[in-house]
Amino acid sequence: MIVRELPQPQTLARAAAIRAVSLPTIGHYLEEGFVDPEIRMLVGDGSNVAGPAVTVRTTATDSTALHHAAGMIEDGQFVVIDTGGDRFHAPLGEVVATQLQVRGAAGVIVDGVVTDIEQLRRIGLPVYARGTSLLTTKLLGAGGGGIGMPISCGGVTVSGGDIVLADANGALVLAPEALDEVLDEALADDASEPELLAAVSRGQLLGQLTGATELVSERTRAG
């Protein structure tokens, strides 16, 4: 089992802006970092949640690494779990979620399934996963898992300290500098949207307002 030093707990430098931005707006500007949409919010109120990633890899049947990592989490960190492609064994249930909540985790993403869904909803820690299962992992200490190394979650490579952002639509993982590059533009886009919606409601045509109609005309003339 590989256990690496976790990234130091950090306060998100632009926490207020991250809470305010519409995460789908970021999708207007980027193509990378978006977690497979089959990984969905199973627990949460739909508001933005974010935090630096703590990475954990489990094996199909063994969640020893996760049980150990759960006690290492610091306030505001977001746990990201790579199950090695397993879609049957649930590494996360009531007990692990309780530990993560007590430690102050911002949320957890499982590239796989979870169990104890009613209890997870009662606990309230934001949980993202592919679904639920009755079949669970065991504490085998068999090796093969790890903590703190780069992992894959929903088709995205995640390293410790990357920023996880999630809402009711899904999840996104970005290096801090990549988030900084698009955050202000996304906030400005959000600020202009009420005016756009009002114009459409007044009967103006969306394609004319956004420039799409002109692009179609240009492509038609060129063709």
C-alpha positions in Angstrom: 0.0 0.0 0.0 1.3 3.4 -0.9 0.7 6.3 1.6 2.0 9.7 0.6 2.0 12.9 2.6 -1.3 14.7 2.1 -1.3 18.3 0.8 -1.4 20.8 3.5 -4.9 22.0 4.4 -5.6 25.2 2.6 -8.3 27.9 2.6 -9.6 28.4 -0.9 -8.2 31.8 -1.8 -11.4 32.8 -3.6 -14.0 30.8 -1.7 -16.7 33.4 -2.0 -16.3 33.6 -5.8 -16.3 29.8 -6.0 -19.5 29.6 -4.0 -21.1 32.3 -6.2 -20.2 31.1 -9.7 -22.5 28.8 -11.7 -20.4 25.7 -12.3 -22.0 25.0 -15.7 -20.8 28.4 -16.8 -17.2 27.1 -16.4 -18.3 24.5 -18.9 -18.6 27.2 -21.5 -14.8 27.8 -21.4 -13.2 24.4 -20.7 -13.2 20.9 -22.0 -10.9 19.2 -19.5 -11.5 18.2 -15.8 -15.2 17.3 -16.0 -16.0 14.1 -14.1 -18.1 11.4 -16.0 -21.7 12.6 -15.6 -22.7 9.1 -14.6 -21.1 10.1 -11.2 -24.0 12.1 -9.8 -25.0 13.9 -6.5 -26.6 11.3 -4.2 -26.5 13.4 -1.1 -26.4 17.2 -1.0 -28.6 20.3 -1.4 -27.3 21.2 -4.8 -25.4 24.3 -3.8 -21.7 24.6 -4.8 -19.3 22.6 -2.7 -15.5 22.8 -3.2 -12.3 21.9 -1.6 -8.7 20.6 -2.2 -8.6 16.9 -3.2 -7.4 14.2 -1.0 -6.9 11.1 -3.2 -7.6 7.5 -2.1 -7.4 4.3 -4.1 -9.2 1.2 -3.0 -9.4 -2.2 -4.5 -12.5 -4.1 -5.5 -12.9 -5.8 -2.1 -10.6 -3.9 0.3 -11.1 -0.4 1.7 -8.4 -0.5 4.3 -6.7 2.5 2.8 -10.0 4.6 3.0 -10.6 3.7 6.7 -7.0 5.0 7.4 -7.3 8.0 5.2 -10.7 9.0 6.8 -8.8 9.9 10.0 -6.3 12.0 8.2 -8.7 14.4 6.6 -8.6 18.1 7.6 -11.3 20.7 7.5 -12.5 21.6 4.0 -10.8 18.8 2.1 -12.6 16.8 -0.6 -12.1 13.1 -0.6 -11.8 11.5 -4.1 -11.9 7.7 -4.3 -10.7 5.6 -7.2 -12.1 2.1 -6.9 -9.9 0.7 -9.6 -12.9 0.3 -11.9 -15.0 -1.7 -9.5 -18.8 -0.9 -9.8 -20.1 -3.5 -7.3 -18.4 -3.1 -3.9 -19.3 0.0 -1.9 -16.3 1.5 0.0 -18.4 4.3 1.6 -21.2 3.9 4.0 -22.5 5.3 7.3 -19.4 4.7 9.4 -16.9 6.2 6.9 -19.1 9.1 6.1 -19.6 9.9 9.8 -15.8 10.0 10.3 -15.4 12.3 7.3 -18.1 14.6 8.6 -16.5 14.7 12.0 -13.2 15.6 10.4 -14.8 18.4 8.5 -14.6 17.1 4.9 -16.2 19.2 2.3 -17.5 16.2 0.4 -16.6 12.9 -1.2 -16.6 11.5 -4.7 -16.6 7.7 -5.3 -15.9 6.4 -8.8 -18.1 3.5 -8.0 -21.0 2.8 -5.6 -21.9 3.6 -2.0 -24.1 2.0 0.5 -26.4 3.0 3.5 -27.9 5.7 1.3 -30.6 6.7 3.9 -28.0 7.1 6.6 -25.8 9.1 4.2 -28.7 11.4 3.6 -29.2 11.8 7.3 -25.5 12.6 7.8 -25.7 15.2 5.1 -22.1 15.1 3.8 -22.2 15.8 0.1 -21.7 12.5 -1.7 -21.2 11.9 -5.5 -21.2 8.3 -6.9 -22.4 6.1 -9.7 -25.2 4.5 -7.5 -25.8 2.3 -4.5 -25.1 -1.3 -3.6 -25.7 -3.8 -0.9 -22.3 -5.4 -1.5 -19.5 -3.7 0.5 -15.7 -3.7 0.7 -14.0 -5.4 3.5 -10.9 -4.7 5.7 -8.5 -7.2 4.3 -5.3 -5.3 4.5 -4.4 -6.9 1.2 -2.5 -4.1 -0.3 -3.0 -2.5 -3.7 -4.7 0.6 -2.3 -3.1 3.9 -1.5 -3.4 7.4 -0.2 -2.1 10.6 -1.7 -1.0 9.5 -5.1 -2.5 10.6 -8.5 -5.6 8.6 -9.2 -8.4 8.5 -11.9 -11.9 9.4 -11.1 -14.6 9.5 -13.7 -12.0 9.7 -16.5 -10.2 12.6 -14.8 -6.7 12.4 -13.4 -6.8 13.8 -9.9 -3.7 14.8 -7.8 -3.7 15.9 -4.2 -4.4 19.6 -3.9 -6.4 19.9 -7.1 -9.6 21.8 -6.6 -12.8 19.8 -6.6 -16.0 21.7 -7.5 -19.4 20.1 -7.5 -23.1 20.9 -7.5 -26.4 19.2 -8.5 -25.2 18.9 -12.1 -22.0 17.0 -11.5 -18.3 17.5 -10.5 -15.2 19.1 -11.9 -11.6 18.8 -10.9 -9.0 21.5 -11.8 -5.6 22.5 -10.8 -5.8 25.8 -8.8 -4.2 27.8 -11.5 -6.6 26.4 -14.2 -9.5 27.5 -12.0 -8.1 31.0 -11.6 -7.8 31.4 -15.3 -11.5 31.0 -15.9 -13.2 32.1 -12.7 -13.4 35.8 -13.4 -14.7 35.3 -16.9 -17.3 32.9 -15.7 -18.5 35.3 -13.0 -18.8 38.1 -15.6 -20.8 35.7 -17.8 -23.1 34.9 -14.9 -23.6 38.6 -14.2 -24.7 39.2 -17.8 -27.2 36.3 -18.0 -30.2 38.1 -16.4 -30.1 40.8 -19.1 -29.9 38.0 -21.8 -32.8 36.2 -20.3 -34.9 39.4 -20.0 -34.2 40.1 -23.7 -35.3 36.6 -24.7 -38.4 37.0 -22.6 -39.2 40.3 -24.4 -39.2 38.4 -27.7 -35.7 38.9 -29.0 -34.1 36.0 -30.8 -31.4 34.1 -28.9 -29.2 33.5 -32.0 -29.2 37.3 -32.8 -28.3 38.1 -29.2 -25.4 35.6 -28.9 -24.1 36.0 -32.4 -25.0 32.5 -33.4 -27.2 33.7 -36.2 -24.4 35.7 -37.8 -22.1 32.7 -37.5 -24.7 30.6 -39.4 -25.0 33.2 -42.1 -21.2 33.4 -42.5 -20.9 29.6 -42.8 -23.8 29.5 -45.2 -22.2 32.2 -47.4 -18.9 30.5 -47.3 -20.4 27.1 -48.2 
